[in-house]
């Protein structure tokens, strides 16, 4: 393995984590509905550069149109739980 003279011990172990908040939690929980909303309300093709560039704006529109304050509060609680413990395996797999 070409590691430029460094041993595996020098490289250390990298651990990647996600810090969840209410938006990231809702994005994960509502993923199929968000995709459907974006394709219905725009001419963007999922996965295209334009779709990815406009995703956050469309996601905000989806939240304003479809998510109640109670759901946002529930997402805050779920985000805190996922940060303290960990998200379910199907979420971790993404």
N, CA, C and O atoms as a printed pandas DataFrame, in Angstrom:
     atom_number atom_name residue_name chain_id  residue_number  x_coord  y_coord  z_coord
0              1         N          UNK        A               1    0.840   -1.164    0.000
1              2        CA          UNK        A               1    0.000    0.000    0.000
2              3         C          UNK        A               1    0.894    1.238    0.000
3              4         O          UNK        A               1    1.841    1.330    0.781
4              5         N          UNK        A               2    0.594    2.164   -0.858
5              6        CA          UNK        A               2    1.382    3.397   -0.925
6              7         C          UNK        A               2    0.851    4.374    0.112
7              8         O          UNK        A               2   -0.199    4.990   -0.070
8              9         N          UNK        A               3    1.599    4.503    1.205
9             10        CA          UNK        A               3    1.157    5.420    2.253
10            11         C          UNK        A               3    2.204    6.490    2.520
11            12         O          UNK        A               3    2.199    7.129    3.572
12            13         N          UNK        A               4    3.101    6.680    1.559
13            14        CA          UNK        A               4    4.105    7.736    1.617
14            15         C          UNK        A               4    4.961    7.668    2.874
15            16         O          UNK        A               4    5.272    8.697    3.474
16            17         N          UNK        A               5    5.341    6.460    3.270
17            18        CA          UNK        A               5    6.261    6.279    4.374
18            19         C          UNK        A               5    5.635    6.318    5.754
19            20         O          UNK        A               5    6.342    6.206    6.755
20            21         N          UNK        A               6    4.361    6.471    5.825
21            22        CA          UNK        A               6    3.702    6.509    7.140
22            23         C          UNK        A               6    3.164    5.121    7.468
23            24         O          UNK        A               6    2.712    4.382    6.593
24            25         N          UNK        A               7    3.225    4.796    8.736
25            26        CA          UNK        A               7    2.658    3.522    9.160
26            27         C          UNK        A               7    1.167    3.711    9.406
27            28         O          UNK        A               7    0.672    4.837    9.462
28            29         N          UNK        A               8    0.464    2.604    9.550
29            30        CA          UNK        A               8   -0.958    2.678    9.851
30            31         C          UNK        A               8   -1.206    3.408   11.167
31            32         O          UNK        A               8   -2.222    4.086   11.317
32            33         N          UNK        A               9   -0.293    3.275   12.112
33            34        CA          UNK        A               9   -0.448    3.954   13.403
34            35         C          UNK        A               9   -0.381    5.473   13.221
35            36         O          UNK        A               9   -1.069    6.213   13.923
36            37         N          UNK        A              10    0.448    5.938   12.276
37            38        CA          UNK        A              10    0.552    7.374   12.020
38            39         C          UNK        A              10   -0.733    7.943   11.417
39            40         O          UNK        A              10   -1.074    9.105   11.639
40            41         N          UNK        A              11   -1.432    7.116   10.660
41            42        CA          UNK        A              11   -2.641    7.584    9.989
42            43         C          UNK        A              11   -3.796    7.768   10.971
43            44         O          UNK        A              11   -4.679    8.594   10.739
44            45         N          UNK        A              12   -3.797    7.016   12.048
45            46        CA          UNK        A              12   -4.873    7.130   13.031
46            47         C          UNK        A              12   -6.171    6.578   12.475
47            48         O          UNK        A              12   -6.264    6.220   11.301
48            49         N          UNK        A              13   -7.160    6.516   13.331
49            50        CA          UNK        A              13   -8.447    6.040   12.842
50            51         C          UNK        A              13   -9.368    7.241   12.691
51            52         O          UNK        A              13   -9.444    8.096   13.573
52            53         N          UNK        A              14  -10.054    7.293   11.580
53            54        CA          UNK        A              14  -10.970    8.386   11.320
54            55         C          UNK        A              14  -12.374    7.918   11.618
55            56         O          UNK        A              14  -12.781    6.816   11.248
56            57         N          UNK        A              15  -13.097    8.773   12.290
57            58        CA          UNK        A              15  -14.465    8.431   12.636
58            59         C          UNK        A              15  -15.355    9.581   12.180
59            60         O          UNK        A              15  -15.190   10.722   12.611
60            61         N          UNK        A              16  -16.285    9.265   11.315
61            62        CA          UNK        A              16  -17.174   10.277   10.788
62            63         C          UNK        A              16  -18.515   10.189   11.490
63            64         O          UNK        A              16  -19.102    9.113   11.597
64            65         N          UNK        A              17  -18.991   11.316   11.962
65            66        CA          UNK        A              17  -20.283   11.346   12.635
66            67         C          UNK        A              17  -21.138   12.464   12.053
67            68         O          UNK        A              17  -20.629   13.403   11.442
68            69         N          UNK        A              18  -22.430   12.344   12.253
69            70        CA          UNK        A              18  -23.383   13.361   11.840
70            71         C          UNK        A              18  -23.983   13.952   13.101
71            72         O          UNK        A              18  -24.382   13.225   14.010
72            73         N          UNK        A              19  -24.044   15.262   13.151
73            74        CA          UNK        A              19  -24.759   15.914   14.232
74            75         C          UNK        A              19  -26.140   16.242   13.697
75            76         O          UNK        A              19  -26.293   17.034   12.767
76            77         N          UNK        A              20  -27.131   15.627   14.294
77            78        CA          UNK        A              20  -28.506   15.767   13.818
78            79         C          UNK        A              20  -29.153   17.014   14.399
79            80         O          UNK        A              20  -28.919   17.371   15.554
80            81         N          UNK        A              21  -29.975   17.678   13.576
81            82        CA          UNK        A              21  -30.829   18.759   14.036
82            83         C          UNK        A              21  -32.217   18.515   13.457
83            84         O          UNK        A              21  -32.427   17.534   12.744
84            85         N          UNK        A              22  -33.157   19.389   13.754
85            86        CA          UNK        A              22  -34.532   19.113   13.315
86            87         C          UNK        A              22  -34.653   19.060   11.799
87            88         O          UNK        A              22  -35.437   18.271   11.273
88            89         N          UNK        A              23  -33.879   19.899   11.077
89            90        CA          UNK        A              23  -33.973   19.888    9.608
90            91         C          UNK        A              23  -33.388   18.602    9.012
91            92         O          UNK        A              23  -33.988   17.998    8.123
92            93         N          UNK        A              24  -32.218   18.189    9.504
93            94        CA          UNK        A              24  -31.614   16.977    8.958
94            95         C          UNK        A              24  -32.461   15.756    9.288
95            96         O          UNK        A              24  -32.552   14.818    8.497
96            97         N          UNK        A              25  -33.082   15.778   10.467
97            98        CA          UNK        A              25  -33.950   14.673   10.866
98            99         C          UNK        A              25  -35.184   14.614    9.968
99           100         O          UNK        A              25  -35.545   13.547    9.473
100          101         N          UNK        A              26  -35.832   15.766    9.759
101          102        CA          UNK        A              26  -37.007   15.783    8.872
102          103         C          UNK        A              26  -36.630   15.430    7.446
103          104         O          UNK        A              26  -37.401   14.774    6.746
104          105         N          UNK        A              27  -35.456   15.856    7.006
105          106        CA          UNK        A              27  -35.001   15.506    5.667
106          107         C          UNK        A              27  -34.873   13.989    5.527
107          108         O          UNK        A              27  -35.202   13.429    4.482
108          109         N          UNK        A              28  -34.408   13.346    6.552
109          110        CA          UNK        A              28  -34.264   11.885    6.516
110          111         C          UNK        A              28  -35.621   11.189    6.594
111          112         O          UNK        A              28  -35.884   10.248    5.844
112          113         N          UNK        A              29  -36.472   11.647    7.493
113          114        CA          UNK        A              29  -37.772   10.998    7.725
114          115         C          UNK        A              29  -38.721   11.214    6.544
115          116         O          UNK        A              29  -39.489   10.316    6.199
116          117         N          UNK        A              30  -38.677   12.393    5.922
117          118        CA          UNK        A              30  -39.617   12.737    4.844
118          119         C          UNK        A              30  -39.001   12.612    3.452
119          120         O          UNK        A              30  -39.560   13.138    2.490
120          121         N          UNK        A              31  -37.889   11.945    3.324
121          122        CA          UNK        A              31  -37.157   11.884    2.050
122          123         C          UNK        A              31  -38.032   11.557    0.835
123          124         O          UNK        A              31  -37.960   12.288   -0.152
124          125         N          UNK        A              32  -38.848   10.509    0.851
125          126        CA          UNK        A              32  -39.657   10.205   -0.350
126          127         C          UNK        A              32  -40.675   11.306   -0.666
127          128         O          UNK        A              32  -40.888   11.644   -1.830
128          129         N          UNK        A              33  -41.300   11.860    0.373
129          130        CA          UNK        A              33  -42.297   12.911    0.161
130          131         C          UNK        A              33  -41.641   14.184   -0.380
131          132         O          UNK        A              33  -42.228   14.883   -1.206
132          133         N          UNK        A              34  -40.435   14.481    0.082
133          134        CA          UNK        A              34  -39.713   15.667   -0.394
134          135         C          UNK        A              34  -39.395   15.510   -1.869
135          136         O          UNK        A              34  -39.591   16.436   -2.655
136          137         N          UNK        A              35  -38.911   14.355   -2.237
137          138        CA          UNK        A              35  -38.582   14.099   -3.646
138          139         C          UNK        A              35  -39.817   14.257   -4.528
139          140         O          UNK        A              35  -39.758   14.876   -5.590
140          141         N          UNK        A              36  -40.935   13.692   -4.077
141          142        CA          UNK        A              36  -42.190   13.805   -4.826
142          143         C          UNK        A              36  -42.630   15.275   -4.936
143          144         O          UNK        A              36  -43.044   15.726   -6.004
144          145         N          UNK        A              37  -42.536   16.009   -3.830
145          146        CA          UNK        A              37  -42.913   17.419   -3.806
146          147         C          UNK        A              37  -42.090   18.213   -4.816
147          148         O          UNK        A              37  -42.636   19.020   -5.570
148          149         N          UNK        A              38  -40.789   17.987   -4.830
149          150        CA          UNK        A              38  -39.914   18.740   -5.732
150          151         C          UNK        A              38  -40.235   18.425   -7.187
151          152         O          UNK        A              38  -40.281   19.333   -8.017
152          153         N          UNK        A              39  -40.456   17.161   -7.509
153          154        CA          UNK        A              39  -40.739   16.811   -8.905
154          155         C          UNK        A              39  -42.115   17.318   -9.335
155          156         O          UNK        A              39  -42.307   17.634  -10.509
156          157         N          UNK        A              40  -43.077   17.403   -8.411
157          158        CA          UNK        A              40  -44.402   17.928   -8.746
158          159         C          UNK        A              40  -44.399   19.440   -8.911
159          160         O          UNK        A              40  -45.130   19.965   -9.751
160          161         N          UNK        A              41  -43.595   20.150   -8.130
161          162        CA          UNK        A              41  -43.628   21.606   -8.113
162          163         C          UNK        A              41  -42.507   22.266   -8.915
163          164         O          UNK        A              41  -42.342   23.485   -8.862
164          165         N          UNK        A              42  -41.761   21.490   -9.634
165          166        CA          UNK        A              42  -40.709   22.051  -10.482
166          167         C          UNK        A              42  -40.453   21.093  -11.630
167          168         O          UNK        A              42  -40.964   19.973  -11.648
168          169         N          UNK        A              43  -39.668   21.537  -12.573
169          170        CA          UNK        A              43  -39.312   20.656  -13.688
170          171         C          UNK        A              43  -37.927   20.038  -13.488
171          172         O          UNK        A              43  -37.287   19.598  -14.443
172          173         N          UNK        A              44  -37.481   20.013  -12.242
173          174        CA          UNK        A              44  -36.163   19.481  -11.935
174          175         C          UNK        A              44  -36.176   17.954  -11.919
175          176         O          UNK        A              44  -37.128   17.334  -11.447
176          177         N          UNK        A              45  -35.115   17.368  -12.437
177          178        CA          UNK        A              45  -34.967   15.914  -12.479
178          179         C          UNK        A              45  -34.112   15.487  -11.292
179          180         O          UNK        A              45  -32.994   15.979  -11.141
180          181         N          UNK        A              46  -34.610   14.575  -10.438
181          182        CA          UNK        A              46  -33.821   14.131   -9.289
182          183         C          UNK        A              46  -32.429   13.648   -9.709
183          184         O          UNK        A              46  -32.275   12.874  -10.654
184          185         N          UNK        A              47  -31.428   14.129   -8.980
185          186        CA          UNK        A              47  -30.053   13.755   -9.252
186          187         C          UNK        A              47  -29.333   14.699  -10.198
187          188         O          UNK        A              47  -28.106   14.660  -10.289
188          189         N          UNK        A              48  -30.073   15.546  -10.904
189          190        CA          UNK        A              48  -29.422   16.475  -11.827
190          191         C          UNK        A              48  -28.713   17.579  -11.051
191          192         O          UNK        A              48  -28.994   17.807   -9.875
192          193         N          UNK        A              49  -27.810   18.246  -11.714
193          194        CA          UNK        A              49  -27.071   19.335  -11.076
194          195         C          UNK        A              49  -28.015   20.452  -10.612
195          196         O          UNK        A              49  -27.843   21.010   -9.529
196          197         N          UNK        A              50  -29.004   20.766  -11.436
197          198        CA          UNK        A              50  -29.974   21.811  -11.084
198          199         C          UNK        A              50  -30.813   21.395   -9.872
199          200         O          UNK        A              50  -31.120   22.218   -9.010
200          201         N          UNK        A              51  -31.179   20.118   -9.817
201          202        CA          UNK        A              51  -31.953   19.596   -8.688
202          203         C          UNK        A              51  -31.157   19.741   -7.395
203          204         O          UNK        A              51  -31.679   20.209   -6.383
204          205         N          UNK        A              52  -29.900   19.339   -7.437
205          206        CA          UNK        A              52  -29.055   19.418   -6.251
206          207         C          UNK        A              52  -28.798   20.869   -5.842
207          208         O          UNK        A              52  -28.761   21.185   -4.653
208          209         N          UNK        A              53  -28.622   21.737   -6.815
209          210        CA          UNK        A              53  -28.369   23.146   -6.523
210          211         C          UNK        A              53  -29.586   23.807   -5.868
211          212         O          UNK        A              53  -29.430   24.711   -5.047
212          213         N          UNK        A              54  -30.784   23.366   -6.221
213          214        CA          UNK        A              54  -32.014   23.990   -5.735
214          215         C          UNK        A              54  -32.646   23.222   -4.574
215          216         O          UNK        A              54  -33.704   23.609   -4.080
216          217         N          UNK        A              55  -32.011   22.147   -4.139
217          218        CA          UNK        A              55  -32.626   21.246   -3.152
218          219         C          UNK        A              55  -32.984   21.956   -1.848
219          220         O          UNK        A              55  -34.102   21.791   -1.359
220          221         N          UNK        A              56  -32.080   22.732   -1.274
221          222        CA          UNK        A              56  -32.353   23.363    0.020
222          223         C          UNK        A              56  -33.532   24.323   -0.064
223          224         O          UNK        A              56  -34.355   24.371    0.851
224          225         N          UNK        A              57  -33.625   25.084   -1.144
225          226        CA          UNK        A              57  -34.743   26.009   -1.312
226          227         C          UNK        A              57  -36.053   25.242   -1.425
227          228         O          UNK        A              57  -37.054   25.616   -0.814
228          229         N          UNK        A              58  -36.041   24.171   -2.207
229          230        CA          UNK        A              58  -37.247   23.352   -2.366
230          231         C          UNK        A              58  -37.601   22.643   -1.059
231          232         O          UNK        A              58  -38.779   22.500   -0.729
232          233         N          UNK        A              59  -36.599   22.204   -0.324
233          234        CA          UNK        A              59  -36.821   21.549    0.967
234          235         C          UNK        A              59  -37.496   22.515    1.934
235          236         O          UNK        A              59  -38.420   22.130    2.651
236          237         N          UNK        A              60  -37.047   23.760    1.958
237          238        CA          UNK        A              60  -37.664   24.777    2.809
238          239         C          UNK        A              60  -39.117   25.003    2.398
239          240         O          UNK        A              60  -39.988   25.127    3.259
240          241         N          UNK        A              61  -39.390   25.057    1.100
241          242        CA          UNK        A              61  -40.776   25.196    0.620
242          243         C          UNK        A              61  -41.626   24.017    1.085
243          244         O          UNK        A              61  -42.770   24.196    1.501
244          245         N          UNK        A              62  -41.061   22.811    1.012
245          246        CA          UNK        A              62  -41.782   21.614    1.466
246          247         C          UNK        A              62  -42.114   21.724    2.952
247          248         O          UNK        A              62  -43.238   21.438    3.364
248          249         N          UNK        A              63  -41.137   22.136    3.750
249          250        CA          UNK        A              63  -41.357   22.252    5.190
250          251         C          UNK        A              63  -42.463   23.244    5.503
251          252         O          UNK        A              63  -43.335   22.960    6.324
252          253         N          UNK        A              64  -42.439   24.402    4.859
253          254        CA          UNK        A              64  -43.457   25.429    5.102
254          255         C          UNK        A              64  -44.847   24.950    4.701
255          256         O          UNK        A              64  -45.833   25.310    5.343
256          257         N          UNK        A              65  -44.936   24.146    3.650
257          258        CA          UNK        A              65  -46.230   23.703    3.142
258          259         C          UNK        A              65  -46.774   22.457    3.848
259          260         O          UNK        A              65  -47.987   22.247    3.872
260          261         N          UNK        A              66  -45.906   21.638    4.414
261          262        CA          UNK        A              66  -46.345   20.315    4.860
262          263         C          UNK        A              66  -46.024   19.923    6.294
263          264         O          UNK        A              66  -46.500   18.888    6.760
264          265         N          UNK        A              67  -45.239   20.709    7.003
265          266        CA          UNK        A              67  -44.792   20.281    8.324
266          267         C          UNK        A              67  -45.307   21.262    9.382
267          268         O          UNK        A              67  -45.121   22.473    9.268
268          269         N          UNK        A              68  -45.951   20.716   10.404
269          270        CA          UNK        A              68  -46.499   21.543   11.479
270          271         C          UNK        A              68  -45.437   21.834   12.538
271          272         O          UNK        A              68  -44.378   21.207   12.562
272          273         N          UNK        A              69  -45.733   22.779   13.395
273          274        CA          UNK        A              69  -44.814   23.104   14.497
274          275         C          UNK        A              69  -44.651   21.913   15.439
275          276         O          UNK        A              69  -43.573   21.699   15.992
276          277         N          UNK        A              70  -45.719   21.143   15.619
277          278        CA          UNK        A              70  -45.637   19.945   16.468
278          279         C          UNK        A              70  -44.682   18.916   15.867
279          280         O          UNK        A              70  -43.931   18.266   16.594
280          281         N          UNK        A              71  -44.708   18.764   14.532
281          282        CA          UNK        A              71  -43.789   17.832   13.876
282          283         C          UNK        A              71  -42.341   18.316   14.000
283          284         O          UNK        A              71  -41.419   17.513   14.149
284          285         N          UNK        A              72  -42.155   19.626   13.936
285          286        CA          UNK        A              72  -40.803   20.177   14.097
286          287         C          UNK        A              72  -40.302   19.903   15.508
287          288         O          UNK        A              72  -39.144   19.529   15.697
288          289         N          UNK        A              73  -41.163   20.086   16.490
289          290        CA          UNK        A              73  -40.764   19.820   17.877
290          291         C          UNK        A              73  -40.441   18.335   18.066
291          292         O          UNK        A              73  -39.479   17.988   18.752
292          293         N          UNK        A              74  -41.246   17.462   17.456
293          294        CA          UNK        A              74  -40.973   16.023   17.532
294          295         C          UNK        A              74  -39.635   15.695   16.859
295          296         O          UNK        A              74  -38.899   14.824   17.323
296          297         N          UNK        A              75  -39.331   16.391   15.775
297          298        CA          UNK        A              75  -38.052   16.176   15.080
298          299         C          UNK        A              75  -36.883   16.640   15.944
299          300         O          UNK        A              75  -35.813   16.032   15.911
300          301         N          UNK        A              76  -37.076   17.712   16.719
301          302        CA          UNK        A              76  -36.023   18.165   17.635
302          303         C          UNK        A              76  -35.723   17.082   18.676
303          304         O          UNK        A              76  -34.563   16.803   18.982
304          305         N          UNK        A              77  -36.780   16.483   19.210
305          306        CA          UNK        A              77  -36.617   15.425   20.211
306          307         C          UNK        A              77  -35.918   14.222   19.579
307          308         O          UNK        A              77  -35.006   13.647   20.173
308          309         N          UNK        A              78  -36.349   13.845   18.369
309          310        CA          UNK        A              78  -35.736   12.713   17.677
310          311         C          UNK        A              78  -34.268   12.999   17.362
311          312         O          UNK        A              78  -33.427   12.111   17.500
312          313         N          UNK        A              79  -33.955   14.211   16.947
313          314        CA          UNK        A              79  -32.565   14.580   16.661
314          315         C          UNK        A              79  -31.706   14.458   17.910
315          316         O          UNK        A              79  -30.582   13.959   17.851
316          317         N          UNK        A              80  -32.230   14.911   19.032
317          318        CA          UNK        A              80  -31.481   14.805   20.291
318          319         C          UNK        A              80  -31.237   13.338   20.636
319          320         O          UNK        A              80  -30.149   12.970   21.079
320          321         N          UNK        A              81  -32.256   12.508   20.430
321          322        CA          UNK        A              81  -32.111   11.072   20.699
322          323         C          UNK        A              81  -31.050   10.461   19.789
323          324         O          UNK        A              81  -30.200    9.697   20.247
324          325         N          UNK        A              82  -31.102   10.798   18.493
325          326        CA          UNK        A              82  -30.127   10.257   17.545
326          327         C          UNK        A              82  -28.716   10.743   17.872
327          328         O          UNK        A              82  -27.753   10.007   17.654
328          329         N          UNK        A              83  -28.572   11.954   18.385
329          330        CA          UNK        A              83  -27.249   12.457   18.750
330          331         C          UNK        A              83  -26.710   11.763   19.997
331          332         O          UNK        A              83  -25.513   11.493   20.093
332          333         N          UNK        A              84  -27.593   11.474   20.951
333          334        CA          UNK        A              84  -27.165   10.827   22.193
334          335         C          UNK        A              84  -26.919    9.346   21.999
335          336         O          UNK        A              84  -25.946    8.799   22.519
336          337         N          UNK        A              85  -27.781    8.705   21.267
337          338        CA          UNK        A              85  -27.619    7.268   21.002
338          339         C          UNK        A              85  -27.060    7.141   19.595
339          340         O          UNK        A              85  -25.893    7.450   19.353
340          341         N          UNK        A              86  -27.873    6.699   18.692
341          342        CA          UNK        A              86  -27.521    6.689   17.272
342          343         C          UNK        A              86  -28.798    6.459   16.492
343          344         O          UNK        A              86  -29.771    5.935   17.033
344          345         N          UNK        A              87  -28.806    6.847   15.223
345          346        CA          UNK        A              87  -30.006    6.636   14.416
346          347         C          UNK        A              87  -30.179    5.146   14.096
347          348         O          UNK        A              87  -29.240    4.364   14.242
348          349         N          UNK        A              88  -31.368    4.762   13.664
349          350        CA          UNK        A              88  -31.597    3.357   13.317
350          351         C          UNK        A              88  -30.685    2.902   12.169
351          352         O          UNK        A              88  -30.185    3.731   11.409
352          353         N          UNK        A              89  -30.472    1.604   12.046
353          354        CA          UNK        A              89  -29.541    1.088   11.039
354          355         C          UNK        A              89  -29.876    1.526    9.599
355          356         O          UNK        A              89  -28.962    1.776    8.814
356          357         N          UNK        A              90  -31.163    1.622    9.240
357          358        CA          UNK        A              90  -31.503    2.014    7.862
358          359         C          UNK        A              90  -31.093    3.469    7.590
359          360         O          UNK        A              90  -30.796    3.819    6.448
360          361         N          UNK        A              91  -31.076    4.300    8.606
361          362        CA          UNK        A              91  -30.606    5.679    8.443
362          363         C          UNK        A              91  -29.078    5.701    8.401
363          364         O          UNK        A              91  -28.491    6.448    7.618
364          365         N          UNK        A              92  -28.445    4.903    9.223
365          366        CA          UNK        A              92  -26.986    4.833    9.239
366          367         C          UNK        A              92  -26.435    4.336    7.908
367          368         O          UNK        A              92  -25.333    4.713    7.510
368          369         N          UNK        A              93  -27.189    3.499    7.227
369          370        CA          UNK        A              93  -26.720    2.889    5.977
370          371         C          UNK        A              93  -26.624    3.901    4.836
371          372         O          UNK        A              93  -25.981    3.617    3.825
372          373         N          UNK        A              94  -27.245    5.072    4.970
373          374        CA          UNK        A              94  -27.202    6.067    3.876
374          375         C          UNK        A              94  -25.933    6.838    3.913
375          376         O          UNK        A              94  -25.717    7.714    3.076
